[in-house]
Amino acid sequence: MNSADAVMTSPTCMLPPFPGSYQPLIINACLTGTVHSKQTNPNLPVTTEEIIQDALEVTAIGAGILHLHVRDEEGQPAWQPEKYAPVIEGIRRHHPDVVICVTTSGRLFGDIEQRAAVLELDGQAKPDMASLTTGSLNFPTVASMNGPEIIQKLARRMQARNILPELEIFEPGMLNYALYLARKKIFPEPCYLNFILGSRGTSGARMLDLANMARDVPADWSWAAAGIGRYQLPVNMAAMVMGGHVRVGLEDNIYYDYQRKTLATNRSLVERIVRLAGELGREIATPTYIRARLKILP
């Protein structure tokens, strides 16, 4: 048994208090997204086969959660469940325990039925988690509208399907609303948060921005941090030092270096996080640990 798993299975062992530098590090790999293309980075996985291949590579290295978007035959973002099913099933054939998270983002698809359709997948294609942004925001070229009614409807559909929300937090008001909905029992606790910093129109990616939000997270919740573009590595490192977790991948950043000279791969970005976690004394969380920590059923 991995020692990280033992932390969750031993009845006499408790997780270290926040900030816990020795708490196993959860790596959430965001592989594709909706913005980038093969033209901006040829390493971006867009076909079913490419997404599965990248998923298998980063899972073997240490990614315990896979945050998935899919594309259609022309390489454009897609919402249809039949596009997700072969990707999820393909990953689970090789890694049945890895935590699969799908998107319900309103960035491109505003209709709630489109956004919620992927939640109806069943069997080996059923997701464990689904993203849920707890407020509206402006991206550089488009607004993502997430009104209270939409947020709560998506949350209730996830709850009915036993799918854990991956709460995406772009600014402090979204955290306040997530805390409110948890108090109202619309979100199951403990919650899992992604702080996504550095996007134009939302919170900056200063260490103070991250610290202010992390300060208000309940002790039994889990939070990860992501930086958009060149902020990815600094925000990831700050999260690791503060006892949080990381979201990393080509969805958020297509370059390996701050100078934007070297194109990244999902594998190279995850490998770097694993290496740095080792230097900090952070063991990598296994899917077994993550499922126990977040109370996700197999």
ChimeraX commands (.cxc) that place a marker at each C-alpha (Angstrom):
marker #1 position 0.00,0.00,0.00 radius 0.5
marker #1 position 1.24,3.50,-0.85 radius 0.5
marker #1 position 1.88,5.55,2.29 radius 0.5
marker #1 position -0.42,8.27,0.95 radius 0.5
marker #1 position -3.21,5.70,0.80 radius 0.5
marker #1 position -2.42,4.62,4.34 radius 0.5
marker #1 position -3.07,8.16,5.57 radius 0.5
marker #1 position -6.68,7.79,4.47 radius 0.5
marker #1 position -7.26,4.19,5.49 radius 0.5
marker #1 position -5.72,4.09,8.96 radius 0.5
marker #1 position -8.39,4.82,11.61 radius 0.5
marker #1 position -5.80,6.29,13.99 radius 0.5
marker #1 position -4.10,8.61,11.50 radius 0.5
marker #1 position -5.23,12.14,10.75 radius 0.5
marker #1 position -4.32,14.48,7.92 radius 0.5
marker #1 position -1.83,17.19,8.90 radius 0.5
marker #1 position -3.44,20.60,9.54 radius 0.5
marker #1 position -3.47,23.34,6.89 radius 0.5
marker #1 position -0.99,24.40,5.66 radius 0.5
marker #1 position 0.33,20.86,5.43 radius 0.5
marker #1 position 3.57,20.62,3.48 radius 0.5
marker #1 position 3.50,16.84,3.87 radius 0.5
marker #1 position -0.08,16.37,2.70 radius 0.5
marker #1 position 0.01,14.32,-0.51 radius 0.5
marker #1 position -0.19,16.55,-3.57 radius 0.5
marker #1 position -3.23,16.17,-5.83 radius 0.5
marker #1 position -2.32,16.85,-9.47 radius 0.5
marker #1 position -5.29,17.83,-11.63 radius 0.5
marker #1 position -4.28,17.69,-15.30 radius 0.5
marker #1 position -6.27,19.91,-17.70 radius 0.5
marker #1 position -5.33,18.46,-21.05 radius 0.5
marker #1 position -7.15,20.31,-23.84 radius 0.5
marker #1 position -9.59,23.10,-22.99 radius 0.5
marker #1 position -11.49,25.13,-25.57 radius 0.5
marker #1 position -9.10,27.93,-26.55 radius 0.5
marker #1 position -5.90,26.53,-27.99 radius 0.5
marker #1 position -5.44,24.61,-31.22 radius 0.5
marker #1 position -2.90,22.60,-33.15 radius 0.5
marker #1 position -1.88,25.88,-34.78 radius 0.5
marker #1 position -0.81,27.37,-31.45 radius 0.5
marker #1 position 0.74,24.16,-30.13 radius 0.5
marker #1 position 0.95,20.96,-32.21 radius 0.5
marker #1 position 1.21,18.97,-28.95 radius 0.5
marker #1 position -2.35,19.83,-27.94 radius 0.5
marker #1 position -4.49,16.64,-27.86 radius 0.5
marker #1 position -7.73,17.13,-29.78 radius 0.5
marker #1 position -8.76,13.74,-31.20 radius 0.5
marker #1 position -10.16,10.96,-29.03 radius 0.5
marker #1 position -6.98,8.95,-29.45 radius 0.5
marker #1 position -4.71,11.89,-28.63 radius 0.5
marker #1 position -6.63,12.84,-25.49 radius 0.5
marker #1 position -6.57,9.23,-24.27 radius 0.5
marker #1 position -2.83,8.97,-24.97 radius 0.5
marker #1 position -2.03,12.16,-23.06 radius 0.5
marker #1 position -4.31,11.07,-20.23 radius 0.5
marker #1 position -2.53,7.74,-19.91 radius 0.5
marker #1 position 0.89,9.42,-19.94 radius 0.5
marker #1 position 0.15,11.97,-17.22 radius 0.5
marker #1 position -1.72,9.43,-15.10 radius 0.5
marker #1 position 1.30,7.13,-15.18 radius 0.5
marker #1 position 3.47,10.03,-13.98 radius 0.5
marker #1 position 1.23,11.10,-11.12 radius 0.5
marker #1 position -1.87,13.00,-12.23 radius 0.5
marker #1 position -4.77,11.78,-10.11 radius 0.5
marker #1 position -7.57,13.91,-11.60 radius 0.5
marker #1 position -8.13,14.42,-15.32 radius 0.5
marker #1 position -10.09,17.54,-16.29 radius 0.5
marker #1 position -11.50,16.78,-19.73 radius 0.5
marker #1 position -12.77,18.78,-22.70 radius 0.5
marker #1 position -13.45,17.16,-26.08 radius 0.5
marker #1 position -13.46,18.29,-29.69 radius 0.5
marker #1 position -15.44,17.42,-32.81 radius 0.5
marker #1 position -14.10,16.10,-36.12 radius 0.5
marker #1 position -12.98,19.61,-37.13 radius 0.5
marker #1 position -11.11,20.12,-33.88 radius 0.5
marker #1 position -13.72,22.50,-32.46 radius 0.5
marker #1 position -14.96,22.30,-28.85 radius 0.5
marker #1 position -17.90,19.93,-28.41 radius 0.5
marker #1 position -20.45,19.33,-25.65 radius 0.5
marker #1 position -22.16,16.15,-26.88 radius 0.5
marker #1 position -22.00,13.18,-24.48 radius 0.5
marker #1 position -21.19,10.82,-27.35 radius 0.5
marker #1 position -17.93,12.72,-27.82 radius 0.5
marker #1 position -16.99,12.23,-24.18 radius 0.5
marker #1 position -17.95,8.58,-23.81 radius 0.5
marker #1 position -15.15,7.00,-25.90 radius 0.5
marker #1 position -12.54,9.22,-24.23 radius 0.5
marker #1 position -13.63,8.32,-20.69 radius 0.5
marker #1 position -14.05,4.63,-21.51 radius 0.5
marker #1 position -10.67,4.56,-23.23 radius 0.5
marker #1 position -8.94,6.01,-20.19 radius 0.5
marker #1 position -10.74,3.71,-17.77 radius 0.5
marker #1 position -9.73,0.60,-19.70 radius 0.5
marker #1 position -6.17,1.31,-18.57 radius 0.5
marker #1 position -6.64,3.37,-15.39 radius 0.5
marker #1 position -10.02,2.51,-13.82 radius 0.5
marker #1 position -9.26,4.36,-10.57 radius 0.5
marker #1 position -8.17,7.74,-11.95 radius 0.5
marker #1 position -10.67,10.49,-11.14 radius 0.5
marker #1 position -12.43,11.75,-14.29 radius 0.5
marker #1 position -13.76,15.31,-14.33 radius 0.5
marker #1 position -15.77,16.72,-17.25 radius 0.5
marker #1 position -16.63,20.32,-17.99 radius 0.5
marker #1 position -19.99,22.08,-17.76 radius 0.5
marker #1 position -18.46,25.42,-18.69 radius 0.5
marker #1 position -20.62,28.23,-20.05 radius 0.5
marker #1 position -17.73,29.83,-21.91 radius 0.5
marker #1 position -18.93,28.61,-25.32 radius 0.5
marker #1 position -22.19,26.80,-24.61 radius 0.5
marker #1 position -24.74,28.84,-22.68 radius 0.5
marker #1 position -27.73,26.49,-22.86 radius 0.5
marker #1 position -28.04,24.55,-19.62 radius 0.5
marker #1 position -29.17,21.38,-21.40 radius 0.5
marker #1 position -26.00,21.40,-23.47 radius 0.5
marker #1 position -23.88,22.06,-20.41 radius 0.5
marker #1 position -25.56,19.34,-18.35 radius 0.5
marker #1 position -25.79,16.68,-21.06 radius 0.5
marker #1 position -22.44,15.07,-20.18 radius 0.5
marker #1 position -23.69,14.45,-16.63 radius 0.5
marker #1 position -26.10,11.81,-17.96 radius 0.5
marker #1 position -23.37,9.43,-19.10 radius 0.5
marker #1 position -23.51,6.08,-17.35 radius 0.5
marker #1 position -21.53,2.91,-16.81 radius 0.5
marker #1 position -17.81,3.16,-17.53 radius 0.5
marker #1 position -18.41,6.55,-19.17 radius 0.5
marker #1 position -19.91,8.19,-16.08 radius 0.5
marker #1 position -17.73,11.03,-14.76 radius 0.5
marker #1 position -16.65,11.22,-11.12 radius 0.5
marker #1 position -16.55,15.02,-11.06 radius 0.5
marker #1 position -17.77,17.94,-13.15 radius 0.5
marker #1 position -16.56,21.51,-13.25 radius 0.5
marker #1 position -18.88,24.21,-11.95 radius 0.5
marker #1 position -18.00,27.90,-12.02 radius 0.5
marker #1 position -19.71,29.70,-9.16 radius 0.5
marker #1 position -20.20,33.08,-10.84 radius 0.5
marker #1 position -20.15,34.97,-14.12 radius 0.5
marker #1 position -16.91,36.36,-15.54 radius 0.5
marker #1 position -15.31,37.97,-18.54 radius 0.5
marker #1 position -12.72,36.03,-20.50 radius 0.5
marker #1 position -10.56,38.06,-22.93 radius 0.5
marker #1 position -13.05,37.81,-25.81 radius 0.5
marker #1 position -16.26,36.38,-24.36 radius 0.5
marker #1 position -18.35,36.41,-21.20 radius 0.5
marker #1 position -19.13,33.21,-19.31 radius 0.5
marker #1 position -22.58,33.64,-17.80 radius 0.5
marker #1 position -23.26,31.66,-14.65 radius 0.5
marker #1 position -26.29,33.09,-12.90 radius 0.5
marker #1 position -27.50,31.73,-9.55 radius 0.5
marker #1 position -30.27,29.68,-11.17 radius 0.5
marker #1 position -27.88,27.98,-13.61 radius 0.5
marker #1 position -25.31,27.27,-10.91 radius 0.5
marker #1 position -27.87,25.72,-8.60 radius 0.5
marker #1 position -29.53,23.68,-11.36 radius 0.5
marker #1 position -26.19,22.24,-12.42 radius 0.5
marker #1 position -25.27,21.54,-8.80 radius 0.5
marker #1 position -28.53,19.68,-8.19 radius 0.5
marker #1 position -28.09,17.60,-11.33 radius 0.5
marker #1 position -24.61,16.66,-10.18 radius 0.5
marker #1 position -25.92,15.77,-6.74 radius 0.5
marker #1 position -28.68,13.62,-8.24 radius 0.5
marker #1 position -26.09,11.77,-10.32 radius 0.5
marker #1 position -23.61,11.44,-7.42 radius 0.5
marker #1 position -21.06,13.54,-9.30 radius 0.5
marker #1 position -18.80,15.77,-7.20 radius 0.5
marker #1 position -18.57,19.42,-8.31 radius 0.5
marker #1 position -15.12,20.73,-9.17 radius 0.5
marker #1 position -15.74,24.31,-8.09 radius 0.5
marker #1 position -13.92,26.78,-10.32 radius 0.5
marker #1 position -13.16,30.02,-8.50 radius 0.5
marker #1 position -11.87,32.99,-10.52 radius 0.5
marker #1 position -12.34,35.73,-7.91 radius 0.5
marker #1 position -13.26,36.07,-4.22 radius 0.5
marker #1 position -17.00,36.58,-4.81 radius 0.5
marker #1 position -17.18,33.10,-6.34 radius 0.5
marker #1 position -15.66,31.64,-3.17 radius 0.5
marker #1 position -18.20,33.49,-1.04 radius 0.5
marker #1 position -21.01,32.04,-3.14 radius 0.5
marker #1 position -19.54,28.53,-2.96 radius 0.5
marker #1 position -19.42,28.78,0.84 radius 0.5
marker #1 position -23.04,29.97,0.86 radius 0.5
marker #1 position -24.25,27.10,-1.34 radius 0.5
marker #1 position -22.39,24.59,0.79 radius 0.5
marker #1 position -24.16,25.94,3.88 radius 0.5
marker #1 position -27.45,25.48,2.03 radius 0.5
marker #1 position -26.47,21.83,1.33 radius 0.5
marker #1 position -26.54,22.42,-2.45 radius 0.5
marker #1 position -22.91,21.29,-2.58 radius 0.5
marker #1 position -21.84,18.12,-0.78 radius 0.5
marker #1 position -18.97,18.61,1.64 radius 0.5
marker #1 position -16.02,18.45,1.76 radius 0.5
marker #1 position -15.75,20.54,-1.41 radius 0.5
marker #1 position -12.94,20.64,-3.94 radius 0.5
marker #1 position -11.93,24.08,-5.29 radius 0.5
marker #1 position -9.81,25.21,-8.22 radius 0.5
marker #1 position -8.52,28.76,-7.84 radius 0.5
marker #1 position -7.85,29.91,-11.40 radius 0.5
marker #1 position -5.76,33.08,-11.39 radius 0.5
marker #1 position -4.33,35.45,-13.96 radius 0.5
marker #1 position -7.10,35.45,-16.56 radius 0.5
marker #1 position -7.85,38.89,-17.97 radius 0.5
marker #1 position -11.00,40.22,-16.28 radius 0.5
marker #1 position -10.69,38.16,-13.09 radius 0.5
marker #1 position -8.35,37.99,-10.09 radius 0.5
marker #1 position -4.67,38.54,-10.67 radius 0.5
marker #1 position -2.02,35.93,-10.05 radius 0.5
marker #1 position -0.13,37.58,-7.20 radius 0.5
marker #1 position 0.73,35.46,-4.19 radius 0.5
marker #1 position -1.45,37.78,-2.12 radius 0.5
marker #1 position -4.45,37.00,-4.34 radius 0.5
marker #1 position -4.00,33.28,-3.74 radius 0.5
marker #1 position -3.29,33.66,-0.03 radius 0.5
marker #1 position -6.39,35.77,0.57 radius 0.5
marker #1 position -8.65,33.17,-1.00 radius 0.5
marker #1 position -6.92,30.12,0.48 radius 0.5
marker #1 position -7.25,31.71,3.93 radius 0.5
marker #1 position -11.03,31.36,3.81 radius 0.5
marker #1 position -11.20,27.70,2.72 radius 0.5
marker #1 position -12.62,25.38,5.43 radius 0.5
marker #1 position -9.98,23.07,6.86 radius 0.5
marker #1 position -11.63,19.88,5.63 radius 0.5
marker #1 position -12.04,21.14,2.04 radius 0.5
marker #1 position -9.39,20.68,-0.66 radius 0.5
marker #1 position -8.13,23.46,-2.92 radius 0.5
marker #1 position -5.88,23.57,-5.93 radius 0.5
marker #1 position -4.47,26.56,-7.79 radius 0.5
marker #1 position -3.84,27.23,-11.47 radius 0.5
marker #1 position -2.19,30.15,-13.21 radius 0.5
marker #1 position -3.20,31.12,-16.73 radius 0.5
marker #1 position -0.40,31.40,-19.29 radius 0.5
marker #1 position 2.94,32.48,-17.90 radius 0.5
marker #1 position 1.51,32.49,-14.38 radius 0.5
marker #1 position 1.05,28.73,-14.34 radius 0.5
marker #1 position 4.33,27.70,-12.74 radius 0.5
marker #1 position 4.53,30.46,-10.08 radius 0.5
marker #1 position 0.95,29.83,-8.96 radius 0.5
marker #1 position 1.47,26.05,-8.94 radius 0.5
marker #1 position 4.61,26.44,-6.81 radius 0.5
marker #1 position 2.91,28.83,-4.39 radius 0.5
marker #1 position 0.07,26.35,-3.94 radius 0.5
marker #1 position 2.47,23.52,-3.22 radius 0.5
marker #1 position 4.34,25.57,-0.60 radius 0.5
marker #1 position 1.06,26.66,1.02 radius 0.5
marker #1 position -0.19,23.10,1.37 radius 0.5
marker #1 position -2.66,23.26,-1.53 radius 0.5
marker #1 position -2.81,21.24,-4.71 radius 0.5
marker #1 position -2.28,22.04,-8.38 radius 0.5
marker #1 position -4.10,22.18,-11.68 radius 0.5
marker #1 position -1.69,22.06,-14.61 radius 0.5
marker #1 position -1.82,21.37,-18.34 radius 0.5
marker #1 position -2.03,22.73,-21.87 radius 0.5
marker #1 position -5.55,24.04,-21.35 radius 0.5
marker #1 position -4.09,26.80,-19.19 radius 0.5
marker #1 position -0.63,27.26,-20.67 radius 0.5
marker #1 position 0.91,26.05,-23.96 radius 0.5
marker #1 position 4.49,27.06,-23.12 radius 0.5
marker #1 position 7.03,25.39,-20.87 radius 0.5
marker #1 position 9.03,28.53,-20.10 radius 0.5
marker #1 position 8.15,32.01,-18.87 radius 0.5
marker #1 position 9.72,33.56,-21.99 radius 0.5
marker #1 position 7.30,31.62,-24.22 radius 0.5
marker #1 position 10.03,30.14,-26.39 radius 0.5
marker #1 position 9.50,26.41,-25.77 radius 0.5
marker #1 position 6.16,24.73,-26.45 radius 0.5
marker #1 position 5.07,22.39,-23.68 radius 0.5
marker #1 position 3.45,18.98,-23.63 radius 0.5
marker #1 position 1.05,17.80,-20.96 radius 0.5
marker #1 position 3.64,15.23,-19.97 radius 0.5
marker #1 position 6.43,17.79,-19.52 radius 0.5
marker #1 position 4.24,20.07,-17.41 radius 0.5
marker #1 position 3.17,17.24,-15.09 radius 0.5
marker #1 position 6.71,15.86,-14.88 radius 0.5
marker #1 position 7.96,19.24,-13.68 radius 0.5
marker #1 position 5.32,19.40,-10.95 radius 0.5
marker #1 position 6.24,15.90,-9.75 radius 0.5
marker #1 position 9.93,16.85,-9.64 radius 0.5
marker #1 position 9.29,20.07,-7.71 radius 0.5
marker #1 position 6.91,18.31,-5.32 radius 0.5
marker #1 position 9.72,15.90,-4.51 radius 0.5
marker #1 position 12.03,18.79,-3.67 radius 0.5
marker #1 position 9.38,20.19,-1.33 radius 0.5
marker #1 position 8.72,16.87,0.39 radius 0.5
marker #1 position 5.23,16.51,-1.08 radius 0.5
marker #1 position 4.33,12.92,-1.90 radius 0.5
marker #1 position 2.09,12.55,-4.96 radius 0.5
marker #1 position -1.52,11.66,-4.15 radius 0.5
marker #1 position -2.79,8.44,-5.68 radius 0.5
marker #1 position -6.32,8.03,-7.07 radius 0.5
marker #1 position -7.13,5.88,-4.02 radius 0.5
marker #1 position -6.12,8.71,-1.70 radius 0.5
marker #1 position -8.02,11.29,-3.75 radius 0.5
marker #1 position -11.21,9.25,-3.77 radius 0.5
marker #1 position -11.03,8.82,-0.01 radius 0.5
marker #1 position -10.16,12.47,0.60 radius 0.5
marker #1 position -12.96,13.79,-1.60 radius 0.5
marker #1 position -15.40,10.99,-0.73 radius 0.5
marker #1 position -15.80,9.90,-4.35 radius 0.5
marker #1 position -17.33,6.47,-4.78 radius 0.5
marker #1 position -15.56,4.05,-7.18 radius 0.5
marker link #1:1,2 radius 0.2
marker link #1:2,3 radius 0.2
marker link #1:3,4 radius 0.2
marker link #1:4,5 radius 0.2
marker link #1:5,6 radius 0.2
marker link #1:6,7 radius 0.2
marker link #1:7,8 radius 0.2
marker link #1:8,9 radius 0.2
marker link #1:9,10 radius 0.2
marker link #1:10,11 radius 0.2
marker link #1:11,12 radius 0.2
marker link #1:12,13 radius 0.2
marker link #1:13,14 radius 0.2
marker link #1:14,15 radius 0.2
marker link #1:15,16 radius 0.2
marker link #1:16,17 radius 0.2
marker link #1:17,18 radius 0.2
marker link #1:18,19 radius 0.2
marker link #1:19,20 radius 0.2
marker link #1:20,21 radius 0.2
marker link #1:21,22 radius 0.2
marker link #1:22,23 radius 0.2
marker link #1:23,24 radius 0.2
marker link #1:24,25 radius 0.2
marker link #1:25,26 radius 0.2
marker link #1:26,27 radius 0.2
marker link #1:27,28 radius 0.2
marker link #1:28,29 radius 0.2
marker link #1:29,30 radius 0.2
marker link #1:30,31 radius 0.2
marker link #1:31,32 radius 0.2
marker link #1:32,33 radius 0.2
marker link #1:33,34 radius 0.2
marker link #1:34,35 radius 0.2
marker link #1:35,36 radius 0.2
marker link #1:36,37 radius 0.2
marker link #1:37,38 radius 0.2
marker link #1:38,39 radius 0.2
marker link #1:39,40 radius 0.2
marker link #1:40,41 radius 0.2
marker link #1:41,42 radius 0.2
marker link #1:42,43 radius 0.2
marker link #1:43,44 radius 0.2
marker link #1:44,45 radius 0.2
marker link #1:45,46 radius 0.2
marker link #1:46,47 radius 0.2
marker link #1:47,48 radius 0.2
marker link #1:48,49 radius 0.2
marker link #1:49,50 radius 0.2
marker link #1:50,51 radius 0.2
marker link #1:51,52 radius 0.2
marker link #1:52,53 radius 0.2
marker link #1:53,54 radius 0.2
marker link #1:54,55 radius 0.2
marker link #1:55,56 radius 0.2
marker link #1:56,57 radius 0.2
marker link #1:57,58 radius 0.2
marker link #1:58,59 radius 0.2
marker link #1:59,60 radius 0.2
marker link #1:60,61 radius 0.2
marker link #1:61,62 radius 0.2
marker link #1:62,63 radius 0.2
marker link #1:63,64 radius 0.2
marker link #1:64,65 radius 0.2
marker link #1:65,66 radius 0.2
marker link #1:66,67 radius 0.2
marker link #1:67,68 radius 0.2
marker link #1:68,69 radius 0.2
marker link #1:69,70 radius 0.2
marker link #1:70,71 radius 0.2
marker link #1:71,72 radius 0.2
marker link #1:72,73 radius 0.2
marker link #1:73,74 radius 0.2
marker link #1:74,75 radius 0.2
marker link #1:75,76 radius 0.2
marker link #1:76,77 radius 0.2
marker link #1:77,78 radius 0.2
marker link #1:78,79 radius 0.2
marker link #1:79,80 radius 0.2
marker link #1:80,81 radius 0.2
marker link #1:81,82 radius 0.2
marker link #1:82,83 radius 0.2
marker link #1:83,84 radius 0.2
marker link #1:84,85 radius 0.2
marker link #1:85,86 radius 0.2
marker link #1:86,87 radius 0.2
marker link #1:87,88 radius 0.2
marker link #1:88,89 radius 0.2
marker link #1:89,90 radius 0.2
marker link #1:90,91 radius 0.2
marker link #1:91,92 radius 0.2
marker link #1:92,93 radius 0.2
marker link #1:93,94 radius 0.2
marker link #1:94,95 radius 0.2
marker link #1:95,96 radius 0.2
marker link #1:96,97 radius 0.2
marker link #1:97,98 radius 0.2
marker link #1:98,99 radius 0.2
marker link #1:99,100 radius 0.2
marker link #1:100,101 radius 0.2
marker link #1:101,102 radius 0.2
marker link #1:102,103 radius 0.2
marker link #1:103,104 radius 0.2
marker link #1:104,105 radius 0.2
marker link #1:105,106 radius 0.2
marker link #1:106,107 radius 0.2
marker link #1:107,108 radius 0.2
marker link #1:108,109 radius 0.2
marker link #1:109,110 radius 0.2
marker link #1:110,111 radius 0.2
marker link #1:111,112 radius 0.2
marker link #1:112,113 radius 0.2
marker link #1:113,114 radius 0.2
marker link #1:114,115 radius 0.2
marker link #1:115,116 radius 0.2
marker link #1:116,117 radius 0.2
marker link #1:117,118 radius 0.2
marker link #1:118,119 radius 0.2
marker link #1:119,120 radius 0.2
marker link #1:120,121 radius 0.2
marker link #1:121,122 radius 0.2
marker link #1:122,123 radius 0.2
marker link #1:123,124 radius 0.2
marker link #1:124,125 radius 0.2
marker link #1:125,126 radius 0.2
marker link #1:126,127 radius 0.2
marker link #1:127,128 radius 0.2
marker link #1:128,129 radius 0.2
marker link #1:129,130 radius 0.2
marker link #1:130,131 radius 0.2
marker link #1:131,132 radius 0.2
marker link #1:132,133 radius 0.2
marker link #1:133,134 radius 0.2
marker link #1:134,135 radius 0.2
marker link #1:135,136 radius 0.2
marker link #1:136,137 radius 0.2
marker link #1:137,138 radius 0.2
marker link #1:138,139 radius 0.2
marker link #1:139,140 radius 0.2
marker link #1:140,141 radius 0.2
marker link #1:141,142 radius 0.2
marker link #1:142,143 radius 0.2
marker link #1:143,144 radius 0.2
marker link #1:144,145 radius 0.2
marker link #1:145,146 radius 0.2
marker link #1:146,147 radius 0.2
marker link #1:147,148 radius 0.2
marker link #1:148,149 radius 0.2
marker link #1:149,150 radius 0.2
marker link #1:150,151 radius 0.2
marker link #1:151,152 radius 0.2
marker link #1:152,153 radius 0.2
marker link #1:153,154 radius 0.2
marker link #1:154,155 radius 0.2
marker link #1:155,156 radius 0.2
marker link #1:156,157 radius 0.2
marker link #1:157,158 radius 0.2
marker link #1:158,159 radius 0.2
marker link #1:159,160 radius 0.2
marker link #1:160,161 radius 0.2
marker link #1:161,162 radius 0.2
marker link #1:162,163 radius 0.2
marker link #1:163,164 radius 0.2
marker link #1:164,165 radius 0.2
marker link #1:165,166 radius 0.2
marker link #1:166,167 radius 0.2
marker link #1:167,168 radius 0.2
marker link #1:168,169 radius 0.2
marker link #1:169,170 radius 0.2
marker link #1:170,171 radius 0.2
marker link #1:171,172 radius 0.2
marker link #1:172,173 radius 0.2
marker link #1:173,174 radius 0.2
marker link #1:174,175 radius 0.2
marker link #1:175,176 radius 0.2
marker link #1:176,177 radius 0.2
marker link #1:177,178 radius 0.2
marker link #1:178,179 radius 0.2
marker link #1:179,180 radius 0.2
marker link #1:180,181 radius 0.2
marker link #1:181,182 radius 0.2
marker link #1:182,183 radius 0.2
marker link #1:183,184 radius 0.2
marker link #1:184,185 radius 0.2
marker link #1:185,186 radius 0.2
marker link #1:186,187 radius 0.2
marker link #1:187,188 radius 0.2
marker link #1:188,189 radius 0.2
marker link #1:189,190 radius 0.2
marker link #1:190,191 radius 0.2
marker link #1:191,192 radius 0.2
marker link #1:192,193 radius 0.2
marker link #1:193,194 radius 0.2
marker link #1:194,195 radius 0.2
marker link #1:195,196 radius 0.2
marker link #1:196,197 radius 0.2
marker link #1:197,198 radius 0.2
marker link #1:198,199 radius 0.2
marker link #1:199,200 radius 0.2
marker link #1:200,201 radius 0.2
marker link #1:201,202 radius 0.2
marker link #1:202,203 radius 0.2
marker link #1:203,204 radius 0.2
marker link #1:204,205 radius 0.2
marker link #1:205,206 radius 0.2
marker link #1:206,207 radius 0.2
marker link #1:207,208 radius 0.2
marker link #1:208,209 radius 0.2
marker link #1:209,210 radius 0.2
marker link #1:210,211 radius 0.2
marker link #1:211,212 radius 0.2
marker link #1:212,213 radius 0.2
marker link #1:213,214 radius 0.2
marker link #1:214,215 radius 0.2
marker link #1:215,216 radius 0.2
marker link #1:216,217 radius 0.2
marker link #1:217,218 radius 0.2
marker link #1:218,219 radius 0.2
marker link #1:219,220 radius 0.2
marker link #1:220,221 radius 0.2
marker link #1:221,222 radius 0.2
marker link #1:222,223 radius 0.2
marker link #1:223,224 radius 0.2
marker link #1:224,225 radius 0.2
marker link #1:225,226 radius 0.2
marker link #1:226,227 radius 0.2
marker link #1:227,228 radius 0.2
marker link #1:228,229 radius 0.2
marker link #1:229,230 radius 0.2
marker link #1:230,231 radius 0.2
marker link #1:231,232 radius 0.2
marker link #1:232,233 radius 0.2
marker link #1:233,234 radius 0.2
marker link #1:234,235 radius 0.2
marker link #1:235,236 radius 0.2
marker link #1:236,237 radius 0.2
marker link #1:237,238 radius 0.2
marker link #1:238,239 radius 0.2
marker link #1:239,240 radius 0.2
marker link #1:240,241 radius 0.2
marker link #1:241,242 radius 0.2
marker link #1:242,243 radius 0.2
marker link #1:243,244 radius 0.2
marker link #1:244,245 radius 0.2
marker link #1:245,246 radius 0.2
marker link #1:246,247 radius 0.2
marker link #1:247,248 radius 0.2
marker link #1:248,249 radius 0.2
marker link #1:249,250 radius 0.2
marker link #1:250,251 radius 0.2
marker link #1:251,252 radius 0.2
marker link #1:252,253 radius 0.2
marker link #1:253,254 radius 0.2
marker link #1:254,255 radius 0.2
marker link #1:255,256 radius 0.2
marker link #1:256,257 radius 0.2
marker link #1:257,258 radius 0.2
marker link #1:258,259 radius 0.2
marker link #1:259,260 radius 0.2
marker link #1:260,261 radius 0.2
marker link #1:261,262 radius 0.2
marker link #1:262,263 radius 0.2
marker link #1:263,264 radius 0.2
marker link #1:264,265 radius 0.2
marker link #1:265,266 radius 0.2
marker link #1:266,267 radius 0.2
marker link #1:267,268 radius 0.2
marker link #1:268,269 radius 0.2
marker link #1:269,270 radius 0.2
marker link #1:270,271 radius 0.2
marker link #1:271,272 radius 0.2
marker link #1:272,273 radius 0.2
marker link #1:273,274 radius 0.2
marker link #1:274,275 radius 0.2
marker link #1:275,276 radius 0.2
marker link #1:276,277 radius 0.2
marker link #1:277,278 radius 0.2
marker link #1:278,279 radius 0.2
marker link #1:279,280 radius 0.2
marker link #1:280,281 radius 0.2
marker link #1:281,282 radius 0.2
marker link #1:282,283 radius 0.2
marker link #1:283,284 radius 0.2
marker link #1:284,285 radius 0.2
marker link #1:285,286 radius 0.2
marker link #1:286,287 radius 0.2
marker link #1:287,288 radius 0.2
marker link #1:288,289 radius 0.2
marker link #1:289,290 radius 0.2
marker link #1:290,291 radius 0.2
marker link #1:291,292 radius 0.2
marker link #1:292,293 radius 0.2
marker link #1:293,294 radius 0.2
marker link #1:294,295 radius 0.2
marker link #1:295,296 radius 0.2
marker link #1:296,297 radius 0.2
marker link #1:297,298 radius 0.2
view
